[in-house]
Amino acid sequence: FITVENDLMKIIFNNKGGKIESVELKEYQTFEGNPLIMYDADSLSTFGMELIVDGKSIFTDEMYFSAQTKEENIQIKSGKKSVSFRLEADNNKYIEYLYTIDANDYMLDFDINIVGLSDELRVNPYYTFRWNSLIPSLERKESDWERNNTTIYVKMDNGDVESLGETKEQDEFMSSARVKWIGFKQQFFSSVLIGKGHIDNPIVKLQTLEDTNPNYLKKFESEISFPNEKSLNQKAEFAFYFGPNKFSTLQSYDLGMETMVPLGWGIFGWVNRFIVIPIFNWLGAYINSYGLIILFLTLIIKLALFPL
């Protein structure tokens, strides 16, 4: 395991699968006051590429990578740091997962470098990447409401945003079109896989878990593809967002992720976006208590509506 901390997150990486093992948001806590682990790779989670090699299907999630980063605990106070894992086939032939984390950001870059394997992987017209996860419950007091507000969003390359039914027991979406990002959205936080280049054929599935398991709400499955360029060295560039569903924060990345925040229909959506949220953020710059912010926001709205 390699642990990386910046001002906002504590991320643990595992060399089995070369994957993200867990993500803790340091500025937040669960309802019980415990550390907020918004992503945790349990036994049913998967993260990696499916490849055809010598007529056999292999999945990188089940294989051990070699950690190129020798530090086990990395504290990022300024600038950026990278963590590298390699799945080595031979000398100068490997698949590398390269993660780059900034000192003050909810986003981390994720590059897949395929080096020297053009002959071995030539039968793969596309590379398939899968990311499946159980979604943990963070607000036990209102688990039904939290479950109903937990769903998957997909931003297509043409700008359309698709979302799965929040209250359905099972739902699925697939398309042959290109996709910009896939968001695992919870009530207050989201985990988003973002493509920086050519990614195709999104498949996402949602399954609501039984109430007998209070620790998890739903199971999310996602799959994307990107073309095999059959070159000696190929790079596929992605990023992950692990953070709050704060409209201004999501909007600042200019990726359309703020569409995951429900603002209401019609004129109410416009009022919330251009009046309520700016006033809320302005009050938040001077007041630390959300209760007081809501109180003053209510008074301001009441005064504005009073002449009517």
MOJOMO-V840439 format. One record per residue. RES is the residue in one small letter. OMEGA is omega as a letter, one per 20 degrees, with the letter a starting at -180 (none if undefined). NEAR is the number of other C-alpha atoms within 12 Angstrom. Layout:
BEGIN
res/omega/near
RES/OMEGA/NEAR
RES/OMEGA/NEAR
END
This chain:
BEGIN
res/omega/near
f/r/27
i/a/31
t/r/30
v/r/36
e/r/35
n/a/32
d/a/25
l/a/29
m/r/37
k/a/39
i/r/41
i/r/29
f/a/36
n/a/32
n/r/34
k/a/27
g/a/35
g/a/41
k/r/45
i/a/40
e/r/30
s/r/30
v/r/36
e/r/34
l/a/35
k/a/26
e/a/19
y/r/23
q/r/19
t/a/22
f/r/18
e/a/13
g/r/14
n/r/17
p/a/20
l/r/31
i/a/34
m/r/41
y/a/39
d/a/33
a/r/29
d/a/20
s/a/13
l/r/18
s/r/28
t/a/32
f/r/36
g/a/36
m/r/37
e/a/28
l/r/29
i/a/21
v/a/20
d/r/13
g/a/12
k/r/13
s/r/17
i/a/21
f/a/25
t/r/35
d/a/31
e/a/22
m/a/25
y/r/23
f/r/29
s/a/27
a/r/28
q/r/21
t/a/28
k/r/16
e/r/17
e/r/19
n/a/19
i/r/29
q/a/25
i/r/24
k/r/18
s/r/15
g/a/15
k/r/23
k/r/26
s/r/30
v/a/39
s/r/34
f/r/36
r/r/35
l/a/36
e/r/25
a/a/21
d/r/13
n/r/12
n/r/17
k/a/22
y/r/28
i/a/39
e/r/40
y/a/43
l/r/35
y/r/35
t/a/32
i/r/37
d/a/28
a/a/24
n/a/22
d/r/32
y/a/37
m/r/35
l/r/37
d/r/30
f/r/32
d/r/31
i/r/36
n/r/31
i/a/35
v/r/29
g/a/24
l/a/30
s/r/23
d/a/20
e/a/25
l/a/34
r/a/23
v/r/21
n/r/27
p/r/16
y/r/24
y/a/36
t/r/31
f/a/33
r/r/32
w/a/38
n/a/36
s/r/36
l/a/35
i/a/40
p/r/39
s/a/37
l/a/35
e/a/30
r/a/23
k/a/14
e/a/16
s/r/27
d/r/24
w/r/19
e/r/29
r/a/37
n/r/25
n/r/34
t/a/45
t/a/45
i/r/48
y/r/45
v/r/44
k/a/34
m/a/32
d/a/27
n/r/14
g/r/17
d/r/18
v/r/24
e/r/30
s/r/32
l/a/33
g/a/23
e/a/30
t/r/23
k/r/21
e/r/23
q/r/22
d/a/23
e/r/27
f/r/28
m/a/26
s/r/22
s/a/17
a/r/23
r/a/29
v/r/38
k/r/38
w/r/45
i/a/49
g/r/48
f/a/47
k/r/46
q/a/41
q/a/34
f/a/32
f/r/42
s/r/40
s/a/46
v/r/41
l/a/40
i/r/38
g/r/34
k/a/24
g/a/21
h/r/27
i/a/34
d/r/31
n/r/30
p/r/38
i/r/35
v/a/36
k/r/35
l/r/35
q/r/31
t/a/34
l/a/27
e/r/17
d/a/16
t/r/10
n/a/17
p/a/23
n/a/23
y/a/32
l/a/38
k/r/41
k/r/37
f/r/40
e/r/36
s/r/39
e/r/35
i/r/39
s/r/33
f/a/35
p/r/25
n/a/29
e/r/23
k/r/23
s/a/18
l/r/21
n/r/22
q/r/25
k/r/27
a/a/34
e/r/27
f/r/32
a/r/32
f/r/35
y/r/38
f/a/42
g/a/38
p/r/36
n/r/31
k/a/30
f/a/30
s/r/22
t/r/27
l/a/28
q/a/18
s/r/16
y/r/19
d/r/14
l/a/29
g/a/29
m/r/43
e/r/28
t/r/32
m/r/39
v/a/33
p/a/25
l/a/22
g/a/14
w/r/12
g/a/11
i/a/12
f/r/15
g/r/17
w/r/16
v/r/17
n/a/23
r/a/26
f/r/17
i/a/20
v/a/25
i/r/25
p/r/19
i/r/24
f/r/31
n/r/24
w/r/18
l/a/23
g/r/19
a/a/13
y/a/14
i/a/18
n/a/14
s/r/14
y/r/16
g/r/14
l/r/16
i/a/23
i/r/22
l/a/16
f/r/22
l/r/26
t/r/19
l/r/15
i/r/18
i/r/20
k/r/13
l/a/12
a/a/13
l/a/10
f/a/10
p/a/7
l/none/7
END
